[in-house]
Amino acid sequence: MAENLTVDPKDVQDNKVMAILAYFGILFLVPLFAAKESPFARFHTNQGILLCIVGVVLNVALSILMVVLAFIHSFLMTIVGVLSFICGLGILVLMIIGIINAAKGEAKELPVIGKYKILK
């Protein structure tokens, strides 16, 4: 069940840029340290960390699979390449959803991965 944070309008105004930055890969470190007292920025930082972890894990797993399948058959490698492209598009879509939510001042969980908490 999705839990959305009730946000303070002043917190949103003061930390909107930090919340947006959280979705740009390793840049989640900026709000993690610069806006650690902001519930709004912290919420989006958690979402950004999840997105980054999922992206890295998928990329590594699919890269390993592609190398292994290259020795078996090139067609299988092509299928994994297409799957990798689709996963990349999925990550991009989640990133855009998170950025839009942060820019609108909303604290909505990302679909599929947003329910997990890394930051307390």
N, C-alpha and C positions, 0 to 999 in steps of 0.2 A: 504494500500500500504506500502510495507516494505521500511523503510528508513535505509540505511546503512551509518555509519559514515566514513568519509575519515580520515584516521589516519596518524599521524606523525611517521615515522620510529623510531625516537629517543624515542618518548613517548612509542611506542610499546616495544622496547627493554628494557627500564627502568622499565616498569610496567606489563610485561607479567605474572610474577608470581602472582601479585596482581589480575590481571584479571582472572586467572585460579582459584584462591582461592574463588572468588566470587560465584562459582557454588557449593560450598560444604556447603550447609545449612546455619547455623547461622554464618559461617566463612565469609559471605559477609560483616560482620562488620569490618573485618581487612582492606580491600581496601576502605571501606566507609570512614574510618577515616585516614588511613595511606597514601592513594593516592588520596585524594579528589581534587587535582589540575590537575589530569591526565584525559583528556577526554576519553582516551582508557579504563582505569581502571573504570572510572565512568560509561561508557556505559555497560561494563560487570557486574558491581555491580548492575545496574538497572535490567539487565536480571536475575541475581542471586536472587535478592530480589523477583522479580515476580515469579520465579520458586519455591522459598521457600514458599511464600504465597499460591500459588496454591497447593503445596504439603500438607501443613498443613490444608488448608480448605477441600481438598478432603479427607484426612485422618480422620479428625474430623467428617465430614458429613457421610462418609461411616461407621465409627465406631458407630455412633448414630443409623444409619439405621440398622446395624447388630444387635444391642441390641434390638431395637424395634421388628425386624422381628424374633428374637429368641423366643419371646413369642407367635408368630403366628404359625410359622412352621419352622422346621430345614432346610428344602430344600431351602426355601427363603433365609435363612441365608447363605447357601452354595453359592447361586448365587451371593449374595453381596460380599462374600469372594473372589470369582473368579473375580468379577468386581474390587474389591480393588487391587488384584494382577495385573490386566491389567493396572489400573491407575498407580500403582507403577512402572511398566515397562515403561509406557509412560514418567513419570517423569525422570526415569533413562536415557532414550534415549535423552530427551531434555538436561539433564545435560551433557551427553557425547558430544552432538552437540556443546553446549556452550564451553566446555573445549577445544574441537578441534579447534573451531573458534578462541578462545583466544590464544591457542598455535601457531596457524598459523599466528597470528598478524592481524586477520580480525575482523571487527566489524559488524557482521551480526546478525540480529534479529532472535530470536528463533521462530520456527514455532508456529502458533496459539496464543501464549501469548506475543511474543516479541514486538508487536506494542504498547503496553501500557507503559506509562512513569510514574515512581514514582519519580525519581530524575530529577531535572531540570538542 
